[in-house]
Amino acid sequence: AVVSTQSTGTVPPSDYLKKIKAGSVINLFLQIRVQETKQVFATRESFNVKKGSGVTIVCSSKTVKQYEDFDVTVSYTNSSAAKLTRCHFYLEGPGIRRSKKLYCGTVQANSTIERKISLSAHRMGERTLLVKFCNSKVAKATDQIQIAVEEAEATEII
């Protein structure tokens, strides 16, 4: 008869959250002993810790036609206890548009700010739209999205 037992362990977040930094590595080691055969199996997994930037991009369509307008919504979540002043989004996308600043003003503590812009692409192919949230207190708050640009019909260009 095959008997299976399952064991679950929980580590409270207070034991590790303050010790984890972006770029850290978490190592998990698991050791299992089979009661019937006394065999021992062990495995180890490593995970890189990535810190979220707080920037989110939502595009109305991942595939667009050349010269056709599409909407992009960008947002930033301020998870700190301090308000951020003089903020803006910086958008850049070769073949999509020239660089653009969207001013946000002040982002309150523990809140989200959102801006919407209408864009159009003039070059075909896979294009990357890069969005950066800019403020003197926030470093490396960026995200990007891939947009496929298809050729416009000859009648659509006119």
N, C-alpha and C positions, 0 to 999 in steps of 0.2 A: 504494500500500500504506500502510495506517495502522499506524504503529509507536507503541507506547505504552511509556513508561518510568515507573517509579514510584520516587520518592525518599523515604526516611524519615529524619527527623532526631530525635535524642534529646537532651533537655536533662536532665542529672542533677539530681535533687531538691535536692542540696546547693547548687546554684547559685541556687535561688529560695525554698526553704522558709522560711528565716529572715527573708526580706524581705517575705513575704506576711502581711498582717494582715486580720482580719475587716473588711469594708467596703471593701477594696481593689478595684481593677479590673485585670484581666489583659487586655492588648491583644495579639492575635496578628496579624501581618501576613504575607501570603503573596504572593509574586510568581512568576509562571510565564512562561517564554518558550518559544514553539513554534518548534522548530528549522527546520521547513520554510518557514514563512511569516514568521519573525522577529517575530511579534506578541507583545506582552507583556500579560498579564492580571494584575491585582492585586486582592486582597480583604483586608478587615480585619474582625476579629471582636473584640468586647469581652465579657468575662465578669465579673460581680460575684462576689466571694469571700464565701461565707457560712461562718461558723464553726458547727460542730455544738455543740449545748448539752450533749450527753452524756446527756440524758434520753430515755427510750424508754417509750412506752405501748402495751400490747397488751390489746385488749378481746376477751372471749370471743365477742362478737357485735356487729356494727355496727348491727343492727336488733333492737330489743327491744320487748316489750310493756310497757305501763304496769304498774307495781307488780311486775313480774317481776324476780327477782334475776339479775344477770349479774356475771361476774368481770372485774376489771381488774388487770393486773400492771404495775407501774411499776418502772423500774430507772434507775440512774445509774452511769455509768462514770467513775471518777476516773482521768484520764490523766496526772495530775501525779505528781511524785516525793514529794509530801508527803501524810501521812495527814490526813484531815479529821475533826474531832471535832464532837460535838453537832449532828448532821445530822438533817433530817427532810424528808419530802415534804409539800407543801401541795396538796390537791386541792379544786377548786371547779368546780361545774357547775350553773348555774341550771336548775331543773326536774329535775335529777338528784339532787342532795343539797346539804345545807348544807356549808360548808367543813369540811375535816377535815385533821388533821395525823397523819401516820404517822411515828413516830420510828424512826430508823435507828441511832443511836449513832455509832460510828466507822466511816469508810470508809477502808480501807487504801490505800496508794499503788498505782497501776496495778491496781486491782481494780474489780469491779462489785458493787453492792448491789441487791437486788430485794425488793419487798414486794407482797403480793397483798391485795386488798380486794373484798368483795362489795357491790355497789350496786344500787339500784333507782330507776327514774325515775317521777316522779309527774305530769309534764307531757308532753303529746304534741308531736310536731314534731321538727325538727332541733335537737339540743342539742349544746353544746360542753362537753367536759370538759377543764379546764385543770389541768396538773400542773406544779408548781415544786419544784425541789430547793433547799433552803435551807441555807446555811452561810455564815459570815462571810467565808470566803475565795473563795467562788464567786459570781459575778454573772451574772444572766440565764440560768440553767439551767432553761428551760421547754420544754414541748411541749404540744400539744393534739390532741384527736381528736374527730371528729364522730360522733354517735350518733343514729340515727333511732328515735324512740319512737312506736310504733303504739298505737292505742286498744285497751284490754283488753276482752275479751268481758264481758258483764254477769254471767255466771256465774263469771268468773275474779276479779272484784272482791270477791265475798263470801267 
